[in-house]
Amino acid sequence: METRIIDKERPCLHVHYRAIHLHPDAAQKMAIERYFGLVRVIGNYLLAKTKNHSEEQARGKLFTVRDLEEDVLQYMQQSELPLFKEDLITPEILRGIVVAWVSEWEDFRHHRTKRPSFKQHQDVQKFYIIDTAVSYTENNFKLTPCPEFQFSLRSSRFPLSNKAPVHLVKRTEDGEYWLFTLHEALKHSPDTYQDEVLASMCAKVIDLENEVKYGKRRYLSTSGSRRSGNVYVECQLLTLRKVILDRLLRVRDQRILNQQAIEQLHRPAA
C-alpha cells in the first residue's frame, strides 16, 4: 500500500521537442559549419581507433566518456588543424560531442544500429549541445563561445517549459538547417501521453538527477571515488537525455514518412 501511495505522488517527467527551421545568413552558416567540422573531425578521429577491427572485434570495444575526453583534448593540443585554434570548444561542448559519439557507439555495440561510418562534409551533419553554455529562450538561441552562432526564433505555437537540456543542430540531406530542442517539465499528472519505453527513460532521468543533486553514495570509499561516481552518473544523465530526444525525433520522422505516403496514394495519376 505504501509503495502505491509513493508512486502516485511521485512527479512525472513530461518531455517534448521543438523543431525550428533555421534560415542562416552567410556568417551564421559559416559558424554552424565550423562546429559541424569539429564534430566530424573528432568523430572520425575516434572511429579510426577501430578502423582495422572486424565488426565483432569492434563491438567488444568499450569506450568511456572520461577517457575519450582526455584523449581528444590531447589530440586537439597536438593537432595543427586551424579549427582547434579558434577556442570554439569549451569543456562542456566537448563533453556533449563525446557523449553523443559514445551513445551512438553503444547503439552499435548492442546491435541497435549499423556500425558508425566515417563522415564527410556532404553527409547529413549533427551537432549535439548537451547541458552546456547556451543562452536559449523562446525567441533566441545563442551558443556562448561563438557570437555568430545566434538566431532569432519564432514564437512557439505551444507552451514551452523553461528547461531545455539538449539541443541538436542538424543539416539534412536537402541542405536545410534545423534546430531541435528537448524540453522537460515535472508534473504530478501521470498522463504524459508517452509510450512505456519513453516513460521509463523519463523516470530514470528523475532518479539520476536526484542522485546527482543529493549525492547518493553508491561510490563511498574516498572523496576521489565519489567524484568519479558523480561524473559517471552525470554522463549517464547526459546520454539519457540525448537518447530521449533521438527517440522523439524518430517518431517525428516516421510520422512525416507516413504522411508523405498517404499524400502519394491520394495524388492523381498523371
C-alpha positions as CSV (number, residue, x, y, z in Angstrom):
1,M,0.0,0.0,0.0
2,E,2.8,2.5,0.9
3,T,4.5,1.8,-2.4
4,R,1.4,2.7,-4.4
5,I,1.0,6.0,-2.5
6,I,4.6,6.9,-3.2
7,D,4.2,6.1,-6.9
8,K,1.1,8.1,-7.1
9,E,2.7,11.2,-5.5
10,R,5.9,10.9,-7.4
11,P,6.3,13.7,-10.0
12,C,6.4,12.5,-13.6
13,L,8.7,14.0,-16.2
14,H,6.9,15.3,-19.3
15,V,9.2,15.7,-22.4
16,H,8.5,17.2,-25.8
17,Y,10.6,18.7,-28.5
18,R,10.6,21.9,-30.5
19,A,11.6,21.8,-34.2
20,I,12.8,25.1,-35.6
21,H,13.7,25.6,-39.3
22,L,16.7,27.8,-39.4
23,H,17.4,30.2,-42.3
24,P,21.0,31.2,-41.5
25,D,22.8,34.1,-43.2
26,A,26.3,33.7,-44.6
27,A,28.0,34.4,-41.2
28,Q,25.6,32.1,-39.3
29,K,26.0,29.3,-41.8
30,M,29.8,29.6,-41.5
31,A,29.6,29.3,-37.7
32,I,27.3,26.3,-37.9
33,E,29.6,24.6,-40.5
34,R,32.7,25.2,-38.3
35,Y,31.0,23.2,-35.5
36,F,29.9,20.5,-37.9
37,G,33.6,20.3,-39.0
38,L,34.7,20.0,-35.4
39,V,32.2,17.2,-34.6
40,R,33.2,15.4,-37.9
41,V,36.9,15.6,-37.2
42,I,36.6,14.4,-33.6
43,G,34.2,11.7,-34.6
44,N,36.4,10.4,-37.4
45,Y,39.4,10.5,-35.1
46,L,37.6,8.3,-32.6
47,L,36.4,5.9,-35.3
48,A,39.9,5.5,-36.5
49,K,40.7,3.7,-33.3
50,T,38.8,0.7,-34.6
51,K,39.2,1.0,-38.3
52,N,41.2,-2.2,-38.5
53,H,38.9,-4.2,-36.3
54,S,36.4,-6.6,-37.6
55,E,32.8,-5.9,-36.8
56,E,32.8,-8.5,-34.0
57,Q,36.1,-7.1,-32.6
58,A,34.7,-3.5,-32.7
59,R,31.6,-4.5,-30.8
60,G,33.8,-5.7,-28.0
61,K,35.5,-2.3,-27.8
62,L,34.2,-0.3,-24.8
63,F,34.8,3.4,-24.5
64,T,34.2,5.8,-21.6
65,V,33.4,9.5,-21.8
66,R,36.1,10.5,-19.4
67,D,38.9,8.5,-21.2
68,L,37.8,9.9,-24.6
69,E,37.6,13.4,-23.3
70,E,41.3,13.2,-22.2
71,D,42.3,11.6,-25.5
72,V,40.5,14.2,-27.6
73,L,42.0,17.1,-25.6
74,Q,45.5,15.7,-26.2
75,Y,44.7,15.2,-29.9
76,M,43.4,18.8,-30.2
77,Q,46.5,20.2,-28.4
78,Q,48.9,18.3,-30.7
79,S,46.9,19.0,-33.9
80,E,47.7,21.8,-36.3
81,L,44.1,21.9,-37.6
82,P,43.1,25.6,-37.7
83,L,39.6,24.7,-36.3
84,F,41.2,23.7,-33.0
85,K,42.9,27.1,-32.6
86,E,39.7,29.1,-32.6
87,D,38.7,28.4,-29.0
88,L,35.3,27.2,-30.2
89,I,35.2,24.2,-27.9
90,T,34.6,24.6,-24.1
91,P,34.9,21.5,-21.8
92,E,31.1,21.4,-21.7
93,I,30.8,21.4,-25.5
94,L,33.5,18.7,-25.8
95,R,31.6,16.6,-23.3
96,G,28.4,16.9,-25.3
97,I,30.2,15.9,-28.5
98,V,31.9,12.9,-26.8
99,V,28.7,11.8,-25.0
100,A,26.8,11.8,-28.4
101,W,29.6,9.8,-30.0
102,V,29.7,7.2,-27.2
103,S,25.9,6.9,-27.2
104,E,25.9,6.0,-30.9
105,W,28.8,3.6,-30.5
106,E,26.9,1.9,-27.7
107,D,23.9,1.6,-30.1
108,F,26.2,-0.2,-32.5
109,R,27.7,-2.5,-29.8
110,H,24.2,-3.6,-28.7
111,H,23.1,-4.3,-32.3
112,R,20.6,-1.4,-32.4
113,T,22.2,0.3,-35.3
114,K,24.8,-0.3,-38.0
115,R,28.5,0.3,-37.4
116,P,29.2,4.0,-37.4
117,S,31.0,5.2,-40.6
118,F,33.5,8.0,-41.3
119,K,31.7,11.3,-42.0
120,Q,32.3,13.6,-44.9
121,H,31.2,17.2,-45.5
122,Q,28.4,16.3,-47.8
123,D,26.8,13.8,-45.4
124,V,24.0,14.7,-43.0
125,Q,25.6,16.7,-40.1
126,K,24.6,16.7,-36.5
127,F,25.9,18.7,-33.5
128,Y,24.5,17.8,-30.1
129,I,24.8,20.6,-27.5
130,I,24.1,18.9,-24.1
131,D,23.7,20.8,-20.9
132,T,26.2,23.5,-21.8
133,A,26.7,27.2,-22.2
134,V,23.7,28.0,-24.3
135,S,21.5,31.1,-24.0
136,Y,18.1,29.9,-25.0
137,T,14.7,31.5,-24.8
138,E,11.5,31.1,-26.8
139,N,12.7,33.7,-29.2
140,N,16.5,33.5,-29.1
141,F,19.3,30.9,-29.3
142,K,22.9,31.7,-28.8
143,L,26.0,29.4,-28.3
144,T,28.2,31.4,-25.9
145,P,31.7,30.7,-27.3
146,C,30.7,31.8,-30.8
147,P,28.9,35.2,-31.2
148,E,27.9,34.3,-34.8
149,F,26.1,31.2,-33.7
150,Q,23.0,33.1,-32.7
151,F,19.5,33.0,-34.1
152,S,16.2,34.9,-33.6
153,L,13.4,32.3,-33.3
154,R,9.7,32.5,-34.0
155,S,7.4,32.2,-31.0
156,S,6.2,28.6,-30.4
157,R,2.6,27.7,-31.0
158,F,2.6,25.6,-27.8
159,P,3.6,26.5,-24.2
160,L,7.2,25.7,-23.6
161,S,8.8,24.6,-20.3
162,N,11.8,26.6,-19.3
163,K,14.2,23.6,-19.1
164,A,15.8,22.5,-22.4
165,P,18.9,20.4,-21.6
166,V,19.6,19.1,-25.1
167,H,19.9,21.0,-28.4
168,L,20.5,19.4,-31.8
169,V,21.6,21.4,-34.8
170,K,21.2,19.4,-38.0
171,R,21.9,19.8,-41.7
172,T,19.6,17.5,-43.6
173,E,20.1,15.7,-46.9
174,D,18.5,18.5,-48.8
175,G,20.8,21.1,-47.3
176,E,18.3,22.6,-44.8
177,Y,19.3,23.6,-41.3
178,W,17.2,22.7,-38.3
179,L,17.4,23.3,-34.5
180,F,15.7,20.7,-32.3
181,T,15.4,21.3,-28.5
182,L,14.3,18.9,-25.8
183,H,12.0,20.4,-23.2
184,E,11.2,18.9,-19.8
185,A,8.6,19.7,-17.2
186,L,7.9,18.0,-13.9
187,K,4.2,17.4,-13.2
188,H,2.2,15.4,-10.8
189,S,-0.1,14.1,-13.5
190,P,0.9,10.6,-14.7
191,D,-0.8,11.3,-18.1
192,T,2.3,12.0,-20.1
193,Y,1.0,10.5,-23.3
194,Q,4.3,8.8,-23.7
195,D,5.0,5.2,-24.6
196,E,6.2,2.8,-22.0
197,V,9.8,2.9,-23.0
198,L,9.9,6.7,-23.0
199,A,8.1,6.9,-19.7
200,S,10.7,4.5,-18.2
201,M,13.5,6.7,-19.6
202,C,11.9,9.8,-18.0
203,A,11.6,8.1,-14.7
204,K,15.3,7.2,-14.9
205,V,16.2,10.9,-15.6
206,I,14.4,11.8,-12.3
207,D,16.4,9.1,-10.4
208,L,19.7,10.2,-11.8
209,E,19.0,13.9,-11.2
210,N,18.2,13.0,-7.5
211,E,21.4,11.0,-7.3
212,V,23.5,13.9,-8.6
213,K,21.6,16.5,-6.5
214,Y,21.5,14.7,-3.2
215,G,24.8,12.8,-3.5
216,K,23.5,9.3,-3.0
217,R,26.6,7.3,-2.2
218,R,27.0,4.3,-4.5
219,Y,30.7,5.1,-4.6
220,L,31.7,5.6,-1.0
221,S,35.3,4.9,0.0
222,T,37.0,8.2,-0.7
223,S,36.2,11.7,-1.9
224,G,38.1,10.8,-5.1
225,S,35.8,7.9,-5.8
226,R,32.8,10.0,-5.0
227,R,33.9,12.5,-7.7
228,S,34.4,9.6,-10.1
229,G,31.0,8.3,-9.3
230,N,29.3,11.7,-9.8
231,V,31.0,12.1,-13.2
232,Y,29.7,8.7,-14.2
233,V,26.2,9.5,-13.1
234,E,26.3,12.9,-14.8
235,C,27.4,11.2,-18.1
236,Q,24.6,8.7,-17.8
237,L,22.2,11.6,-17.4
238,L,23.5,13.5,-20.4
239,T,23.4,10.3,-22.5
240,L,19.8,9.5,-21.5
241,R,18.6,13.0,-22.4
242,K,20.3,12.7,-25.8
243,V,18.6,9.3,-26.4
244,I,15.2,10.7,-25.4
245,L,15.5,13.5,-28.0
246,D,16.6,10.9,-30.6
247,R,13.5,8.8,-29.8
248,L,11.1,11.7,-30.1
249,L,12.7,12.7,-33.4
250,R,12.5,9.2,-34.8
251,V,8.7,9.3,-34.1
252,R,8.6,12.6,-35.9
253,D,10.5,11.3,-38.9
254,Q,8.2,8.3,-39.1
255,R,5.1,10.5,-38.9
256,I,6.4,12.6,-41.8
257,L,7.1,9.5,-43.9
258,N,3.6,8.2,-43.2
259,Q,2.1,11.5,-44.2
260,Q,4.1,11.5,-47.4
261,A,3.0,8.0,-48.2
262,I,-0.7,9.0,-47.7
263,E,-0.3,12.0,-50.0
264,Q,1.3,9.9,-52.6
265,L,-1.6,7.5,-52.5
266,H,-4.1,10.3,-53.0
267,R,-2.2,12.1,-55.7
268,P,-4.0,11.9,-59.1
269,A,-2.3,9.8,-61.7
270,A,-0.5,11.7,-64.4
